């Protein structure tokens, strides 16, 4: 709990996983709705929305996770440099 209150660990990567599942669910729902709705453009449009939504959600979340991994690695390097200077 101390890590959370003093910002020693990041909470956002855990939230990103939850957001990814929400985005995935939204992409699937949107794609399937478009596939079977006569006024939305048809099956091919729905399939495109489904594929693009799933891939786009994954790429966006992976890019966010990469930023946090970079932060973790930089913190390890900084901590290692602090101990070697002492």
C-alpha positions in Angstrom: 0.0 0.0 0.0 2.9 2.3 0.7 4.1 2.0 -2.9 0.8 3.2 -4.1 0.6 6.2 -1.9 4.2 7.4 -2.5 4.2 6.6 -6.2 6.9 4.0 -6.0 4.9 1.7 -8.3 2.7 2.5 -11.2 -1.0 1.9 -11.1 -1.7 2.9 -14.7 -0.4 -0.4 -16.4 -3.0 -2.3 -14.4 -5.7 0.1 -15.6 -4.5 -0.2 -19.2 -5.3 -3.9 -19.2 -8.8 -3.2 -18.1 -9.2 -0.4 -20.7 -7.9 -2.8 -23.4 -10.7 -5.3 -22.6 -13.3 -2.5 -22.7 -12.0 -1.3 -26.1 -11.9 -4.9 -27.4 -15.5 -5.4 -26.3 -16.6 -2.1 -27.9 -14.8 -3.0 -31.2 -16.5 -6.4 -31.3 -19.9 -5.0 -30.5 -19.6 -2.2 -33.0 -18.3 -4.5 -35.7 -21.0 -7.2 -35.2 -23.8 -4.5 -35.0 -22.6 -3.0 -38.3 -22.4 -6.4 -39.9 -26.0 -7.2 -39.2 -27.6 -3.7 -39.5 -29.1 -3.1 -42.9 -28.6 0.7 -42.7 -24.9 0.8 -41.6 -23.1 -0.4 -44.7 -23.2 -4.1 -44.6 -21.2 -7.1 -43.7 -17.9 -6.0 -45.2 -17.9 -2.7 -43.4 -18.7 -4.4 -40.1 -15.9 -6.9 -40.7 -13.5 -4.0 -41.4 -14.6 -2.2 -38.2 -14.1 -5.4 -36.2 -10.6 -6.2 -37.5 -9.4 -2.5 -37.4 -10.9 -2.0 -33.9 -9.3 -5.1 -32.4 -5.9 -4.4 -34.0 -6.0 -0.7 -33.2 -6.9 -1.3 -29.5 -4.1 -3.7 -29.2 -1.5 -1.4 -30.8 -2.6 1.6 -28.7 -2.5 -0.3 -25.4 0.9 -1.8 -26.3 2.4 1.6 -27.0 1.2 2.8 -23.6 2.7 -0.2 -21.9 6.0 0.4 -23.7 6.1 3.9 -22.2 5.8 2.4 -18.7 8.4 -0.3 -19.4 10.8 2.5 -20.5 10.1 4.2 -17.2 10.8 1.0 -15.2 14.1 0.4 -17.0 15.2 4.0 -16.5 14.4 3.8 -12.8 16.5 0.6 -12.5 19.4 2.3 -14.3 19.1 5.4 -12.0 18.9 3.2 -8.9 21.9 1.2 -10.0 23.9 4.4 -10.6 22.9 5.8 -7.2 24.2 2.7 -5.4 27.5 2.6 -7.4 28.2 6.3 -6.6 27.9 5.7 -2.9 
